[in-house]
């Protein structure tokens, strides 16, 4: 059983990593430069540990200390729900938080060298969508994710939570300069497939074997979709056939459908 430190003051300096967790601007300026991220929920923090992320500390509802009875690799702080809420800025309904050290960001070349199918995201800056795309990638046969420089942080708390920790299972890297670096993807043997609702795009299920062999599915942000520069830098525009006049899906939903289609011939 680890030593548990009871915290009664929400301003206790030991809770510095957890301060104002709902303030996106503050957390964005604080977490990456300080090499940390926050995991929420026991399942997620255990997945982070298994993936090799080193904990800085744990923060838990005092009534739930038994949930972390086996962890002895970082300080365990316990507090009442009221203190947790005052310190973090929200009701910690899962009762468990953890602060982790980030791992060095992979280089795009490292990611490409070990992948068969990848997703590439352009300007996806909604953390919920980022998390959902990573969860779909993990479940549906995508080996890695590449992000344009303007994409949101996959290790932001909301992204991690929505992905249920699957952001730890999928290698990712930033692709820069954008979109010229798509040439690196092509040089690595991938076919860049730009997902678009345009009528002239090829229905995804009609790709031939060579086009499906090493696909790099390029997805744009909610609303604007892919930029013209990204479309011009891709190899083949592809689309999901729609019915009832619906012109598009949420980017995470579209990604999941496309991931399934690109991996459906795998032996499971």
C-alpha positions as CSV (number, residue, x, y, z in Angstrom):
1,X,0.0,0.0,0.0
2,X,1.5,3.4,-1.0
3,X,1.8,6.2,1.5
4,X,-1.2,8.5,0.9
5,X,-0.8,12.2,1.6
6,X,-4.1,13.9,2.7
7,X,-4.7,17.3,1.1
8,X,-7.1,19.7,2.8
9,X,-6.1,23.0,1.1
10,X,-7.1,23.3,-2.6
11,X,-4.2,25.8,-2.9
12,X,-1.6,23.3,-1.7
13,X,1.4,23.7,-3.9
14,X,1.6,19.9,-4.4
15,X,-1.5,20.1,-6.5
16,X,0.1,22.5,-9.0
17,X,-0.1,20.0,-11.9
18,X,-3.9,19.8,-11.5
19,X,-4.7,23.5,-11.2
20,X,-7.6,24.9,-13.3
21,X,-8.0,21.8,-15.6
22,X,-10.9,23.3,-17.5
23,X,-8.9,26.4,-18.6
24,X,-7.9,25.3,-22.1
25,X,-5.6,28.2,-22.8
26,X,-3.8,27.9,-19.5
27,X,-3.4,24.2,-19.7
28,X,-2.1,24.4,-23.3
29,X,0.5,26.9,-22.2
30,X,1.4,24.9,-19.1
31,X,1.4,21.2,-20.0
32,X,3.5,20.7,-23.2
33,X,6.2,23.2,-22.2
34,X,6.5,21.4,-18.8
35,X,6.5,18.0,-20.3
36,X,3.4,16.7,-18.6
37,X,-0.2,15.6,-19.2
38,X,-3.2,14.7,-17.1
39,X,-5.0,11.3,-17.2
40,X,-8.5,11.0,-15.8
41,X,-10.0,7.8,-14.5
42,X,-8.3,4.6,-13.3
43,X,-8.6,2.7,-16.6
44,X,-6.9,5.5,-18.5
45,X,-4.1,6.1,-16.0
46,X,-3.3,2.3,-16.0
47,X,-3.1,2.3,-19.7
48,X,-0.7,5.2,-19.6
49,X,1.5,3.3,-17.2
50,X,1.5,0.2,-19.4
51,X,2.4,2.3,-22.4
52,X,5.6,3.5,-20.6
53,X,4.5,6.9,-19.4
54,X,6.1,7.7,-16.0
55,X,3.8,9.2,-13.4
56,X,4.6,12.4,-11.5
57,X,1.8,12.0,-9.0
58,X,-1.7,10.7,-8.4
59,X,-4.7,12.7,-7.1
60,X,-7.7,10.7,-5.8
61,X,-10.9,11.1,-3.9
62,X,-10.1,10.2,-0.3
63,X,-12.9,7.6,-0.4
64,X,-11.3,5.7,-3.3
65,X,-7.7,5.3,-2.1
66,X,-8.1,1.5,-2.3
67,X,-8.3,1.8,-6.1
68,X,-4.6,2.7,-6.2
69,X,-3.4,0.3,-3.5
70,X,-0.9,-1.2,-5.8
71,X,0.9,1.9,-7.1
72,X,4.1,3.0,-5.5
73,X,5.9,4.8,-8.3
74,X,4.8,8.4,-7.5
75,X,3.2,10.3,-4.6
76,X,-0.5,9.7,-4.0
77,X,-2.5,12.7,-2.9
78,X,-6.0,12.3,-1.5
79,X,-8.7,14.9,-0.9
80,X,-12.4,15.4,-0.4
81,X,-14.6,15.9,-3.5
82,X,-15.0,19.6,-2.5
83,X,-11.2,20.2,-2.4
84,X,-10.7,18.3,-5.6
85,X,-13.3,20.5,-7.3
86,X,-11.8,23.7,-6.0
87,X,-8.3,22.7,-7.1
88,X,-9.2,21.4,-10.5
89,X,-12.1,23.6,-11.4
90,X,-14.6,20.8,-12.1
91,X,-16.3,17.9,-10.3
92,X,-14.0,14.9,-10.6
93,X,-16.7,12.4,-11.0
94,X,-14.3,9.5,-11.8
95,X,-12.5,10.2,-8.6
96,X,-9.0,9.6,-9.9
97,X,-6.5,11.9,-11.7
98,X,-2.8,11.4,-12.5
99,X,-0.1,13.6,-13.8
100,X,2.4,12.0,-16.2
101,X,5.7,12.9,-17.8
102,X,5.4,13.0,-21.6
103,X,7.6,10.9,-23.8
104,X,9.7,12.5,-26.6
105,X,7.6,13.1,-29.6
106,X,8.3,10.7,-32.4
107,X,9.7,11.8,-35.8
108,X,7.3,11.3,-38.7
109,X,9.9,9.1,-40.4
110,X,10.0,6.7,-37.4
111,X,6.2,6.4,-37.5
112,X,6.1,5.8,-41.3
113,X,8.8,3.1,-41.1
114,X,6.7,0.7,-39.0
115,X,3.2,1.4,-40.3
116,X,1.1,-0.2,-43.0
117,X,-2.0,2.1,-42.7
118,X,-2.0,5.6,-41.3
119,X,-4.4,8.5,-40.8
120,X,-3.3,12.1,-41.4
121,X,-5.2,14.9,-39.8
122,X,-5.2,18.5,-41.0
123,X,-6.2,21.3,-38.6
124,X,-8.4,19.1,-36.4
125,X,-8.3,21.2,-33.3
126,X,-11.3,19.9,-31.4
127,X,-10.0,17.7,-28.6
128,X,-13.1,15.5,-28.6
129,X,-12.7,14.7,-32.2
130,X,-8.9,14.0,-31.8
131,X,-9.7,11.5,-29.0
132,X,-12.4,9.8,-31.0
133,X,-10.2,9.5,-34.1
134,X,-7.5,7.8,-32.0
135,X,-9.9,5.4,-30.4
136,X,-11.3,4.5,-33.9
137,X,-7.8,4.1,-35.2
138,X,-6.8,1.7,-32.4
139,X,-10.0,-0.4,-32.9
140,X,-10.1,-0.5,-36.7
141,X,-6.7,-1.3,-38.0
142,X,-4.8,2.0,-38.3
143,X,-1.2,1.8,-37.2
144,X,-0.3,5.4,-36.7
145,X,-1.5,9.0,-36.9
146,X,0.3,12.0,-38.4
147,X,-0.9,15.5,-37.4
148,X,-0.5,18.8,-39.2
149,X,1.1,21.5,-37.1
150,X,-2.2,23.1,-36.3
151,X,-3.9,20.0,-34.9
152,X,-4.9,19.8,-31.2
153,X,-2.7,18.0,-28.6
154,X,-3.7,14.3,-28.4
155,X,-2.5,14.3,-24.8
156,X,-4.8,17.0,-23.6
157,X,-7.0,15.7,-20.8
158,X,-10.3,15.6,-22.9
159,X,-8.6,13.9,-25.9
160,X,-7.1,11.3,-23.6
161,X,-10.5,10.7,-21.8
162,X,-12.5,10.5,-25.0
163,X,-10.0,8.0,-26.5
164,X,-10.2,5.9,-23.3
165,X,-6.4,6.0,-23.3
166,X,-6.0,4.7,-26.8
167,X,-3.9,7.7,-27.6
168,X,-1.2,5.8,-25.8
169,X,-1.6,2.8,-28.1
170,X,-1.2,4.6,-31.4
171,X,2.1,6.1,-32.4
172,X,1.8,9.7,-33.7
173,X,4.0,12.5,-34.9
174,X,3.7,16.0,-36.3
175,X,4.1,16.4,-40.1
176,X,5.9,19.6,-40.9
177,X,6.1,21.7,-43.1
178,X,2.5,21.4,-44.1
179,X,1.4,20.2,-46.7
180,X,4.7,19.8,-48.4
181,X,5.7,17.0,-45.9
182,X,3.0,14.8,-47.5
183,X,5.8,14.1,-50.0
184,X,7.6,12.2,-47.2
185,X,4.5,10.0,-46.8
186,X,4.4,9.3,-50.5
187,X,8.2,8.5,-50.6
188,X,7.6,6.0,-47.8
189,X,5.4,4.0,-50.2
190,X,1.9,5.2,-49.1
191,X,-0.9,6.4,-51.3
192,X,-2.4,9.6,-49.9
193,X,-6.2,9.3,-50.0
194,X,-8.0,12.7,-49.4
195,X,-11.4,12.1,-47.8
196,X,-13.8,14.7,-49.3
197,X,-17.6,14.9,-50.0
198,X,-16.8,16.1,-53.6
199,X,-18.9,14.3,-56.2
200,X,-15.9,13.6,-58.4
201,X,-14.1,11.7,-55.6
202,X,-13.8,7.9,-55.9
203,X,-16.1,6.0,-53.6
204,X,-13.8,4.5,-51.0
205,X,-14.9,0.9,-51.6
206,X,-13.9,1.1,-55.2
207,X,-10.1,1.5,-54.5
208,X,-8.1,-1.2,-56.2
209,X,-5.7,-3.5,-54.5
210,X,-2.6,-1.4,-55.2
211,X,-4.4,1.8,-53.9
212,X,-5.4,0.0,-50.7
213,X,-2.0,-1.7,-50.1
214,X,-0.5,1.1,-48.0
215,X,-3.2,3.8,-47.5
216,X,-2.7,7.2,-45.8
217,X,-6.1,8.5,-45.2
218,X,-6.1,12.3,-45.1
219,X,-8.9,13.9,-43.0
220,X,-9.8,17.6,-42.5
221,X,-11.4,19.6,-39.7
222,X,-15.0,19.7,-38.8
223,X,-16.8,22.2,-41.1
224,X,-14.1,23.4,-43.5
225,X,-12.7,20.0,-44.4
226,X,-9.4,19.7,-46.2
227,X,-7.7,22.8,-47.5
228,X,-7.1,23.1,-51.3
229,X,-3.4,22.8,-50.7
230,X,-3.8,19.5,-48.9
231,X,-6.2,18.2,-51.6
232,X,-3.7,19.1,-54.4
233,X,-0.9,17.4,-52.4
234,X,-2.8,14.1,-52.2
235,X,-2.9,11.3,-54.7
236,X,-6.6,10.3,-54.9
237,X,-9.7,12.1,-53.6
238,X,-12.1,9.5,-52.0
239,X,-15.5,9.8,-50.5
240,X,-18.0,7.9,-48.4
241,X,-21.3,7.4,-50.4
242,X,-24.1,9.2,-48.6
243,X,-27.9,8.8,-48.6
244,X,-30.9,11.0,-48.0
245,X,-29.1,14.1,-49.0
246,X,-26.6,14.1,-46.1
247,X,-23.4,15.7,-47.4
248,X,-20.9,14.7,-44.6
249,X,-20.3,13.1,-41.2
250,X,-18.6,14.3,-38.1
251,X,-14.8,13.8,-38.8
252,X,-14.5,11.1,-36.1
253,X,-17.5,9.2,-37.5
254,X,-16.3,9.5,-41.1
255,X,-12.8,8.4,-40.0
256,X,-14.2,5.2,-38.3
257,X,-16.2,4.2,-41.4
258,X,-13.2,4.8,-43.6
259,X,-10.8,2.9,-41.2
260,X,-13.2,-0.1,-41.2
261,X,-13.3,-0.1,-45.0
262,X,-9.6,0.1,-45.4
263,X,-9.0,-2.8,-43.0
264,X,-12.0,-5.0,-43.6
265,X,-10.0,-7.6,-45.5
266,X,-7.6,-8.3,-42.6
267,X,-7.7,-11.7,-40.9
268,X,-8.8,-11.2,-37.4
